[in-house]
Amino acid sequence: MKIVVAGAGYAGTLAANRLAKKVPDAEITVVNPRADFVERVRLHQHVAGTGAVVTPLAEMLRDGVGARLGAVEKVGDGGVTLDSGEFVDFDYLVLAVGSTVSPLPGTVPVGTWEGAERARAALARLPPGATVTLVGTGATGIETAAEIADGRPDLGVRLVGNRLAGTFSDGARRRVRAGLERLKVAVIEDTVTEVLRGQGEAGADRLRLRSAGPDGGLRSDLTLWAVLGSIPDLAARSGLDVDERGRALVDPYLRSVSDPRIFVVGDCAAVPGSRAACQTAGPQGAHAADTLARLIRGREPEPYSMGYFGTGLTLGRRDGVIQLSRRDDSARRQYLAGRPAVLVKEGATSGAKYGSRTATIAWLRGPK
């Protein structure tokens, strides 16, 4: 029995390790473009130089799970074709290639490992008094702006986007704004339409804002893109059925509707009611592994079900906000803030990595 896992993020790593426990006689191979497991939800710490975010895959995968470096170019004919041209056949595939970014030209993306590396190097070169602009007012933008401001108080930091913490309740959103103000992060709720490289004073960028018209704009010495959500076109170009965003359509058991040998988990899976988060990825990776193990033993699969409990943000190293939610991911009025929120967020983040490495995880069932 040959099982290939494409992608070694939270979902893929957990699925591979759980399958190694539940199907010990299977030949399991993880295919990943790099030899490291990247804690994507900590990339803001990497950009600011305040935390380590990579662990060698050899330390994350159980004995007996093989790792092969390479990017999957296509899925089909019972195998995957790698960017090297090599063909790796499978009896079952777990597709866990995650999401990516589509940055505005002239910006540096912070939501990928490669982009975060570039952003870290560019940030280190900035002199005191320079201005950093984060485009995107969701979790990635907020946490990155706060982390930079906390670690480099000599810089000017601003955050530009449509609505600050848009999925949070009014009270939690006000608390996020207050935390950013404490760190002297300027918040502009607007849309950056264009980045003109080297058009400002001293060769800085000029950012055009939708509300300001063609002659308005902002000066920025470094412009970072913090909007996530693009999906790799691997599923689409492989002929799998996808939704309008390019996520692979799956049945209630997380199998591709195009090929029942393929399980799809994480950001690249079109699971109704789900959102991109390690809180989502872990349960999906575990459920796919459990379902495949049941099928191999000739047992009936059980449908996937998962409920949310909240969304966490850190605002530097000493402050944060946890928006509590209903299981359907809608925001409650209640939230945690301050040091308790930091501890909860850190526990959840560390727990996600622990779950991926040990294949031990528990989660809430979805709303009825």
Protein Blocks (a to p, Z undefined) as FASTA:
>chain_A
ZZddedjdfklmmmmmmmmmmmmmbccddddfbfcdcdfklmmmmmnopacfbdcfklmp
cghiacdedddfbgcehiacdfkopacddfbdcddebpaddddehiacfkbfklmmmmmm
mmmmpcghiacddedjbfklmmmmmmmmmmmmmbccddddfbehklbcfklmmmmmmmmm
mnopacdddddfbdcehkaghhiacdddfklojmbccddfbdcdfbehiacfklmmnopa
cdfkopacddfkopafkbmkbccehjllccehiacdfklmmmmmmmmmmmmmmmmnopac
dddddddfbdcddehjkbccdddddfkopacfbdcehjllmmmmmmmmmmmmmmmmnopa
cdddddZZ
